[in-house]
């Protein structure tokens, strides 16, 4: 068995790791029993294809059998059958198994090919690798179950626990004379970083990992039928494709980086390591299809929705970074509950449709807007609806009009529909869909919000408003949004909150916005989604809310990953660690996080269970980072401002040496806090990530 060089903390199991794994114990028992008749297995330092923690190795849950029973079972029931793989072929396919001093030396060509493979897959080599005498392609388990190379099956687990699931990728006789198989592991949702939120995932769905390790042959139990299905179809379709199978899989899972990603292409071997690391500046992701069409189409704008926008710092930074990467990203819509933040954003971004309302009401509005568009045949689906009153009601009103004919009663006529919202804008405790009306012969000061149900005589005006709004995209419909960004409020998980609900975080009203954010993503189905939050989202209550967010995205068939990033590592004078969660549709490339550019004054550390999600350089040898920055680096060139200053704008000092302010000065305004946020978002998320993934 190989020792893992870098243990994953994302799975949340490291704290319970045993001193030695169950397969190692199992192998030790067999070796002790046969020590006098079987040579010791040769172990050679050599690179391995994968060295992560497998389900069996990371839990220590396999049950040892009695030594005598094991020997009898292996000799009489569990054995390889058929002819062994020809020696030359075996050495070519598994060169790392034939490197022992007492074994025939393989050709230099095979060695070079193997190390080239390791280089291209960026796999960390372990210290040891078990050597083989010969390889096989078939084995008989318990005298009744025939396993062939590439078959899937159950592997023995601890008492009362679900059996592990694996794919048999190698069968060999070790140099100690014992029979082994190499397993590539599948993970159930509950065994991934999602853990307690696995109820969000279909129980027939499993995830293929890159983890492979060696196990005694008699650990196999039963064969399984596991079906590969497309990712971008619903659960019912996947279940139908499963037919009489046991499980289906549609994504790969990277244990150390908590990443759910597209499977390799059909012409590549399942489990070959693709672009699974969370940070890189390369352009290799064999699992992804093209992000966009031909190069001439790349200039078309990508439309973004900014949720919980505040003054718009996050979306502004994303757009700046995207433009640096020659991506035409625009903030088309923004939503925030704070009136003054919305006014500020609209002032700086007049091209953005800014909505001052809660995210819940925004989602309800989107659903009503789609119904309106369907009623006027602007989009397909749904049943046409009519706001017109029925004939009986109209006849009754005609009679009433005749009765009051001649009376001096003012008739209000709708001149134009101005806007639309969902909620209670009249504050009459009656929530619903409202239209803002401009009345004929009245000015803007007399505009009022009216429930749409009371405007049955104004269908022409309503239709005009809906058609114009549909054409100008005043509200997004499903499929209209390319990117959703936002950071749901963190009051419910912030360390400053002494009344956090640790037992049931989602029952806390302060955490409901995370659910709303995911509901909006599910409804609009953007190509990409980016969520930012405080690092406590993966610390508080054992990281429940972070796991929930991942589970929701995976259940929607989004590729997704978590990265923990520190602002100071990208040229800002602060520590400020934050969690960023990327999501990408199945036909897109899942963005990675750019590596740090600056040293940083560290404060605290990463959550233990998510330590491997911290975006850092794996090997600092040869990496020269710029010096850390302090507050003085950012503000020393600001001019002095006296108490009786009359000027609204003051020029910067001429002799500035500041590296940050040069970037700030190229932007409009002098709000340093806003610009710091812009620079953070820009450099972290698009300057490299979008350039890598869209160009």
N, C-alpha and C positions, 0 to 999 in steps of 0.2 A: 504494500500500500504506500502511496505517496503522501508526504506531508504537505499541507497547504502552506504556501509561503505567505499569502495574504488572505487572511480570514475575512469573510464578509460579515459586517455588522448590520447590514440592511435587513437580514432575515429575522433579527431579533432573537436568535437562539444562542449566541456566543456565550452568554453568561452561564449557560447550562452545559457547555461542552465538557465531555468526560475527558479524563486524562489520556485514554486511548480509545479508538473507535471500536465498535462491535466487530466489523469485518477483520480488523487487526487481531482482536482477541480470538475470533473464530479461526483465523489462519494459524495463530500461535498454538491453539489447542491441537490442530491437526498435525502441525510440525512436531510438537512434543511427542505425540503418539507414535509417529513414524520416524523419529529421529535416527534410529539405528539402521533403518533400511532405506532411507531416502536422503540424498545429499541436500545440503542447505541451499536455499534459493539464492542465485546470484543477483546482486543489486548493484547497478552501475549508475554513476552520476551521468544524467543525460536529460535533454529537454523533453518535456511532456506536452501533449496537445492541450490539456487543460489541467489545472491544479487547484480548482476551487473546491469548496466544501460541498459534498454531495449530501442528499437527505440522509443516507445511511451513516455517513461519516460524521456529520455535524450533530447528530442526535444521540448516537450511541444506543439505539433502541433495539438492535437485532439481538435475538435470544440465542445463547450458546446451547448447543446440544451436548449430550454426554459423549465423551470421547469415543467410547467403544461403539456407540450407536452411529456416530459420524463415520467411523471407518467402515462399518458394515454397509451403511447406506451408499457411500461413495463407491465401494468396490463392487457391490451387487446391483445397485439401481441407478445411480447417477454417474454417467460416463460419456465420453465422447464416442461418436460412432462414425463410420465411414473412414475413408482415407484422409490422412492429413494433407494440408495444403502443401504443394510442392515447395521445397526449400527455397529455391530462387524467388518464387512468387511471394512467399512469406516474408523474405528479407526485403523485398522491394516494397511491400505494402506496410510492413511494420518494422522499419529499420531500427527503431529505438529499442526493440526487444532483443536484438542480436549484437550487442556491443561488448559482451563479456570478454575477459582476457582469454578464457579457455574455449571460446567459440570462434568459429570461422569469421574472419574480418570481412565485413561487407564492402562493396565497391565504393570508391570515393564519390562516384556520381550520385549514389543513393544518399550519402551523407549530405552532400551539397544541396540536393533537392529538398531534403528534410529541413535543413536549417533555413533554406529560402522560404519554406512554408511557415516556419515559426516567425520569421521576420515579417512576412506579409500579414500574419494573423495577430501579431503583437502579443503573443502569449508568454506569460512569465514562466521560466523553467523551474521545476522543482529540483530538489537535491538528489532524489533517488528515483530509479525506475526499474521495476521488476523485469528480469530477463526470462526468455522463453526457450524451450527446446524445440517446440513445433506448434503449429497452429491448426485449428480444425474449423469446419463450417457447420457441423451439426452435433447436437448433444441430446441424450436421453435423460430426462429428469424423473426421479422416483420410479423409473422403470416404465413410465406410461406417457410422459409429455415430451413430445419431440420439439426441440428448439433449433431453429436455423439462424444463421448469422443475419442480423437485421430484424429479427422478430422482437415484438414487444411483450412484456410480461410483468407479473407481480414478483416482488422480491420480499423475502421474509422480514417482518418488522417485530417490534416488541409486543408482548401480550396485551390485548385490548386495544391495539392501535391498528390503523389502516395499513395494509401492505404498501410498500413503496412501488413506484411504477418506473420502469426503465426500458430502454432499447438496448438489445445485445449488439454491441458493435465490434466485439472481438472475443474469440475463444482460443485459449492456448494452454499448453502444458508448461508449467513453470520449470525452471532449472532444478527445483526441488522435487519434481515428479508429481506435484499436485495439479489439480484441474482448476482453472480459473476462467472467468469471463470478465470482460470490461463493459461497464454499464454507462450509458448516457442517460441522465436522469430527467424524468418529467416531474413537474411540480404541480400539485393541486394549489388552488388559490389560497387556501389556509396555510400552506407551507411557504408562500411567498411573503413579501413585505406587507401585503394587504392584511394578512393574519385575521384579526377579529372581525374585519369587514368582508370576509369571504362570502357572506350571504348575498352580496351584490352580484356574484358571479355564478353562472350556471354550474351545477355540480358535476356535469358531464364534461366540462371544459378543463383542460390541463394545459400546461405551458412547457415547451421544450427548452431545457437549459443547455449551456455549453459545458457543463460539468461532466467529466468522465473519470471513473476510477475502477480499480480491480477488486474483484470479490470472489470468494470460493464458489465453485460451480453449483454446489447444492443449496445455495441461498435462493436460487430460482424456485418458484412455486408453480405458477400457472401462466399460460399464454393469454394474451389480450389482443383484441382487435381495436387498434387506435387509428382513427381516420383524420387525415389532414383536410381541412376545409378552408374556403376563402374567409378572409377576415371581415370584409365589408358586407356581410349579410346578417340578418337578424337571427335570434336564437332558434326560432321555429324552423327556419331554413336549415340551419346547422344540424339541428336534431333530425330533420328529415334525411339529410345527407349521411348522418351517422348510421341510419337503418338499424341493423342488428349488432352494431359495434358497441364497444364498452365505453370508449371516451373519444373526444375529438380535440384537436389542437389547431390553433390558428395564429399563434404568436410565439416568439421566443422570449425567454426571461433571463436577464443577466443578474445573477445573485449579488455580486459585489456592488453594482451600481443601481440597483432597484429600477431596472429599465425593462419595459415591455415594448417589444419591437417586432417589425415584420419578420417573417420567416425568410430564410434564404430562397432564392429563386429555384424553380423546379429542377433546373439542370445542375444545381449545386447540392452538395451533401448537406442534409439537415444537421444543424448543430455546428457547422463550420463557423468560426467566429467572424462576425461581421463588425459593423461599426457600433459596438456595444458600449464602448467607454463613454463617460459623460463629457469629456473635454478633449478637443482635438482641433487642429486647423487643417485637417486633411479633407479630401473630397471623396472618401471611399465609404460607401454604404451600399453593399451589394443587394440589400433587401429592399431598397426603395426604388420606386419608379420615378419617372421624371416629374419634377414639381410643376413645371409649366410647359407650355408649348414651345415652338421654335423661338429663337432668340429675338426675332422681330416683334414677338408678342410680349416680351418682358417689360416693355415700357408701359403697358396697360396698368392702370392703378390697382393696387390692392387696398380694399376697404377695411377699416378697422373700427371696432366698437370698443370704447373705453368705459368699463363698468367701475363704479365707485371712483369716478375720475378726479375728484377734487378740482384743483385748478388746471389739471391736464398734464402734470409733469411726466408721468409714465409714458403716455401716448406720444407726447412731444419728443421725448428722448428716443423712443422707438422709431419714430418717423425720421428723426435726424440721423440715427444710425443706419436705418434702411437706405436713406439717400446716399450716405457715404459708400454703401455697397451697391449703388446703382439700382436700387429697388424703389419703385414709386409707391410707397406706402402712405396713405392719407387717413387721418382720423375723420371718419364720416359721421359717426354718432358718438355721443358721450352722455352718461347718466350719472347724476349725483343728487343726493337728498338736500344738500346744503345750497340754499339759494344764492349766497354770495360767491361761493366757489363757481357755480354755474355762470354767474354774470361775468366773473373774471375770465373764465375759459372762453366764453363767447366773444368777449372784447378782444382777446388775443387770437382767436381762431374763428373768424366770422363764417368760414366755410363749413364749420361743423354744426350738425343738428344737435343742439344741447338740450337735454331734457332734465328738468328739475322735478324729480319724483323718486320714489323708492324703487328699488330693483324689482320687488314683488309686483308693484303696479305696472312697471314697464313690461314685465313678462306677460301679464294679463292683457295689456294693451296690444302687444304683438299678436297674441292669439285672436283678439277681436278684429285687429286690422287685417289679418289673413282672411277671416270670414267675410269682411267687407269687400276685399279684392275678389274673392270668389263669387260673391253675390252679383258683382258687375262684370263677371266673366273675364277678369284681368289675369287670373291664375286658375289653373285647373284644380279639381278636387272639391269636395264639399257639396252641399245642396244650395242652390240659389235661394237667397232670402230677399224679402221685400219689406221695405219700411212703410210702404203705402198702407193705408187703412183699408179694411174690407168694404164692400159695397154697402152693406147694411149700415155700418157706422157712418159712411159718407152721406147716405140718405137721411139718417137721423140728424146729422149736422146741417144738411141742406134745409130740413124743416125748421130747425132752430133758427137758421139764418133768416128764413122767411118771417118767423114770428117777431124777430127783433129788427126787421127791416125798417129803416127810417130812424132808428135810435142813433143818437150821437155817440157811438162807441168807437174808440180808436183801434184800428187793425194793425198789428205788428207784422211786418213782412221781412223775411230773411233776405238780406242783400248778398251775403257771402259767408261761407264757413271758413274760419281762420285757422283752427287748430283742433286737436283731438287729444283726449287723455282718458285714463281709467282711474277712478278713485271717487273722491267726494269733494270736488272743487267748490261747490256751493255751501259746504259745511252744513248740510241738512241731514246728516247721518243716513244717507242713501248712496251706497257705492254702486258704481256701474260705469258704462261708457258714456262720455260726455263730449259734446262739440262746442267749440267757442264760436259764437255767432256775432256777426256785424249786422245790425238792424238797418233797414233802409231808412234814409233821412235822419240817421243818428250818427254821432261821431264815435271815435274809439273809446271815449270815456264811458260810453253806454254799452260796450261789449259785455256779453254775459255767457256763462257756461250753461248749456241746456242738455238734459238727458236725451239721447238719440231716440228713445221711445216716444218722446213728445214732439218729434219733428216729422210726423208722417206726411204732411203736405209739402215737404221740401225735398223730395227725393231727387229732383233734378240738381238742386244745389249740392246735395250730399254726394251725388254721383260725380259732379264736376270736381269737388274737393278730393275724392278718393282717386279719380283718374289722374289728376295733376300730382297728387302725393305719390301715387304709384310710379309715375314717370320720373319724378324728381327724387325718389327714394327717401322720403321724409322719415320712413320707418323701414327697418330691414325685414325681409321675409326669409324663411329658411333657404339657405344656399346663397344669400346675398353677401354674407360677411366672410371675409378671408381670414381675419385675425380678431380674436377677442382677447383683450388684456384686462387685468384688474387685480386688485388686492382686497378681498372681502375684509371688513372691519375685524380687528383682532382683540377687541376688549374682552371677549370671553376666554381668551387663552393667554393674554398678556400676564407676565410675572408680577405686574403692579396690581393685578386684580386679586384681592384676598378672598373672594367669594366664588372662585371658579368651581364649576361642577365637574369633579374628577370622575365620578361614577358614571355619569351619562352626559357627556359634553353636548350632544346634539339636542338635549332637552333644554339647554340654556338658550334663551331668546337671543342672547348676544352672538351665538354661533350659527344662527339660522341662515345668515347671509351666505355661508359656504354652500349650503344646500341650494339656495336660490341661484348662486353663480353657476353651479353645475346644471341646474334645471335650464338656465338660459343657453348654456353650451349645448345641452341635449336637444333643445328646440331649434336653435338656429343652425346647428351643424357646421361651424366654421372649419376652414382648412387647418387652421392652427389656433391653439389657445395657450395663453401664458398667464399663470397665476403667481403672484408674489405675496409673501407673508412673513411674519416674524418667525424666527427659528423655533419658537415654542410650539409651533404647529406640529412639529415632529418630536417634541419633548414632552409636552403636557399630556397626561393621561396615557402614557406609553405610546405617544404619537398617534392616538386614535384618529384625530381629524385629518392628519396628513395621509393616513392609510385609507380613510374614507374617500378623500379626494381622488387618490390613485384608483381605488376600486370603482368609483363612479365613471372615471374616464375609460378604464379598461372595459367596463361593462358596455360602454358606448362604442367599443371597437376602436378607440384611439390608442395609438402608440404614445407612450408617456415615460417620462423620467424625472427624477428629482436632482437638483443641484443646490448645494449650500455655498454661497458666495459672500465674500467680505469686500465691502466697498473700498477699503484702503488698499486692497490688492490691485486695484485698477486706477490708482492715482487720485484718491480723495483723502483728505485729512481726517479720517474717522475709521473706526473699526467696523461697526454696523454689519453684522452677519445677517443675511436674509436667505429664505428658502424660495427658490424659483422652480416652478413645475411646468415643464413643456408638455404639450399634447399635439399630435399631428394625425391627420386622417390617414387611412391605410395606403392611399396612393401618393402620399407626400413623404418627404425625407424628414425624419425626426431630428430637429436641430440639436447641436451640442453646445457646450458652454466654452467660451474662450478662456485660455489659461491666464493666470495672473501676470501682470506686467510690472508690478511694484512690490517691494518689501512693505511690510505692514507692522505696526506696533500691535502685538497680539494682546487680546483681552478675553479671558475665558477660553472655551474650546467648543468643539462640535459635539452634538449629542452622540453618546456612545454607539447606539444602535444604527446611526446614520453617518458614522464617521467616514466611511468610504465614499459617501456622496459629496464630501467637501471637494470643491474644485481646486486642485493644487497640482503642481508638477510632481509626477511620480519619482522622477530622478532629478535632483537639483544639480548634478554634476554637469558642468558646461552651460548652465542657465544663469545668465546675468540679469538680475532684476534691477530696475531703477530704485533709487533710494526712497525710503518712506517719506511721506509728506505730512506736514503739521499745519495747524491753523494759520500760522504766520505766512506760510507759503501761499495761502489762498487770499489773504486780505491785506498784505503789507502795501499793496499799491493803491488802496482806496484813499481818496483825498479826505482831509479832515472836514468835519461838518460841525459848525458852531450851533449854539442853541437858537440864534436868531438868523439862521441861514435863510436867505430869500430865494436862492436859485433852486429850480426844480431839477435841473440836470447839471452835474458837475463833472468835468473831464477827469480822466484817470491821471495819476502821476506819470510824467514822461519817462523817468528812468526805472522802469519796472524790469525785474529779473524773474518775475513769477512765471512758472510754466503753466499753471492752471488757468490764470486769468486770460492768457492769450486765447484760449478756447472760448472762455466766457464772453470776451469782448466781441467775438464774431457774431454773437446772438443778440437779439433785441432785448433791451432792458438791462437792469443792473441788479436783479434779485439773485444774490449769490446762492441762497439756499435752493431756489428753484433750479438754477443752472447746475449746481452740484448734483441734484437729482437727475437732471437731464443727462449730464455727462455719465453718471453711473448707468442709467438705463441704456444709453446709447452704446457705450463701450462694452458693457457686459453682454448685451443681448443681440445686437444686430451688426455691429461693425465687423465682427468675425462670423457669427453664426449664420446670418443671412447670406453673407458673401460666400461662405462655404457651401451652403445648401441650395442656393438659387442660381448661382452663376455657372 
